[in-house]
Every structure is written in structure tokens, then in C-alpha cells.
Amino acid sequence: MITADEKDTSGINTYSLTFKALSSPSRLKIIKLLSQQEELCVCHIQSALKCGQGLVSYHLAVLEEAGLVTHREDGTWSYYKLVEDNLVNLLSAKLYTSLVK
């Protein structure tokens, strides 16, 4: 019988987080928005998605946990940007291009 020990599943857990992050249409829209700008303030993402700040923050936290976005704070404002290298390494060239272009 084949079993997976904890060492073997660490990569699986990483992929699970990443694919969970990519499974939401709203999070894919955020990736698309961020691919078109160097960085965006949460308020601009909120406006583009037409949903509340709490929901946008939740989606951004999921994307950040998966390593697909990073953020910086400037006073009370939070700005997010895409970690393109992580996205490129994860997706095929065709899928990446269709997602962000």
C-alpha cells in the first residue's frame, strides 16, 4: 500500500493553497486587474469588483497566502501587486497569457 508521509505532502499543500486561490472568479479578476497595473490600492480593486472592502481584503489575503500577490502599506492605504514570477512558474504559458493579457 502506498502512503504519503508529511514530507511528500508539503508540495501538495502548497499547490492546494495556490489552486484554491485561483478557484474564485473574483480572485481571477483581481489577478487580471493587477496584471494591468504596477500596483493597485484596495479601494481601486473594490471599485472595480463592485463589492465590499471586507470581501476584497479576504480575497487579497487568500492570494497573498498563496504567494501570488504582495502588498505594502502607505499610511492607512494598502497597495497590492502581482508576483508574476510565481504565477508564470505555476501556469502554462498559454494559460498565463489568457489570464493576464
C-alpha positions as a Python dict, from the first residue, in 0.01 Angstrom:
ca = {
    (1, 'M'): (0, 0, 0),
    (2, 'I'): (132, 343, -93),
    (3, 'T'): (119, 610, 176),
    (4, 'A'): (213, 975, 169),
    (5, 'D'): (424, 1093, 457),
    (6, 'E'): (434, 1456, 568),
    (7, 'K'): (746, 1533, 362),
    (8, 'D'): (578, 1412, 44),
    (9, 'T'): (265, 1621, 105),
    (10, 'S'): (435, 1958, 162),
    (11, 'G'): (433, 2032, -212),
    (12, 'I'): (74, 1912, -232),
    (13, 'N'): (-27, 2157, 41),
    (14, 'T'): (140, 2443, -143),
    (15, 'Y'): (-37, 2357, -468),
    (16, 'S'): (-364, 2315, -281),
    (17, 'L'): (-339, 2671, -142),
    (18, 'T'): (-248, 2808, -482),
    (19, 'F'): (-524, 2634, -673),
    (20, 'K'): (-773, 2734, -404),
    (21, 'A'): (-665, 3093, -462),
    (22, 'L'): (-719, 3053, -836),
    (23, 'S'): (-1058, 2884, -799),
    (24, 'S'): (-1256, 3204, -740),
    (25, 'P'): (-1373, 3422, -1029),
    (26, 'S'): (-1330, 3728, -806),
    (27, 'R'): (-968, 3640, -731),
    (28, 'L'): (-902, 3579, -1101),
    (29, 'K'): (-1045, 3925, -1172),
    (30, 'I'): (-808, 4069, -911),
    (31, 'I'): (-515, 3897, -1082),
    (32, 'K'): (-629, 4038, -1415),
    (33, 'L'): (-657, 4390, -1266),
    (34, 'L'): (-314, 4368, -1106),
    (35, 'S'): (-160, 4243, -1431),
    (36, 'Q'): (-268, 4567, -1597),
    (37, 'Q'): (-114, 4799, -1335),
    (38, 'E'): (212, 4808, -1141),
    (39, 'E'): (12, 4807, -818),
    (40, 'L'): (-338, 4896, -702),
    (41, 'C'): (-487, 5032, -384),
    (42, 'V'): (-752, 4815, -221),
    (43, 'C'): (-1007, 5089, -283),
    (44, 'H'): (-947, 5069, -661),
    (45, 'I'): (-984, 4691, -657),
    (46, 'Q'): (-1301, 4729, -451),
    (47, 'S'): (-1442, 4977, -701),
    (48, 'A'): (-1360, 4755, -999),
    (49, 'L'): (-1516, 4446, -839),
    (50, 'K'): (-1815, 4640, -702),
    (51, 'C'): (-1804, 4462, -368),
    (52, 'G'): (-1726, 4550, -7),
    (53, 'Q'): (-1385, 4621, 137),
    (54, 'G'): (-1404, 4320, 371),
    (55, 'L'): (-1463, 4077, 85),
    (56, 'V'): (-1186, 4230, -126),
    (57, 'S'): (-948, 4210, 170),
    (58, 'Y'): (-1038, 3843, 219),
    (59, 'H'): (-968, 3764, -148),
    (60, 'L'): (-638, 3952, -134),
    (61, 'A'): (-536, 3763, 182),
    (62, 'V'): (-602, 3430, 7),
    (63, 'L'): (-395, 3541, -293),
    (64, 'E'): (-115, 3664, -67),
    (65, 'E'): (-109, 3340, 134),
    (66, 'A'): (-69, 3154, -195),
    (67, 'G'): (224, 3379, -289),
    (68, 'L'): (50, 3532, -589),
    (69, 'V'): (39, 3892, -462),
    (70, 'T'): (232, 4107, -218),
    (71, 'H'): (136, 4429, -51),
    (72, 'R'): (284, 4740, 102),
    (73, 'E'): (125, 4991, 332),
    (74, 'D'): (146, 5366, 295),
    (75, 'G'): (-22, 5523, 595),
    (76, 'T'): (-375, 5389, 603),
    (77, 'W'): (-363, 5272, 239),
    (78, 'S'): (-267, 4923, 127),
    (79, 'Y'): (-129, 4866, -222),
    (80, 'Y'): (-113, 4523, -385),
    (81, 'K'): (90, 4395, -675),
    (82, 'L'): (115, 4069, -861),
    (83, 'V'): (406, 3831, -803),
    (84, 'E'): (431, 3747, -1171),
    (85, 'D'): (720, 3502, -1136),
    (86, 'N'): (515, 3278, -908),
    (87, 'L'): (220, 3288, -1144),
    (88, 'V'): (435, 3222, -1452),
    (89, 'N'): (607, 2928, -1279),
    (90, 'L'): (272, 2777, -1186),
    (91, 'L'): (76, 2812, -1509),
    (92, 'S'): (148, 2711, -1864),
    (93, 'A'): (242, 2995, -2096),
    (94, 'K'): (-91, 2971, -2278),
    (95, 'L'): (-298, 2982, -1959),
    (96, 'Y'): (-88, 3264, -1812),
    (97, 'T'): (-126, 3473, -2127),
    (98, 'S'): (-501, 3421, -2141),
    (99, 'L'): (-536, 3514, -1774),
    (100, 'V'): (-329, 3833, -1760),
    (101, 'K'): (-332, 3974, -2112),
}
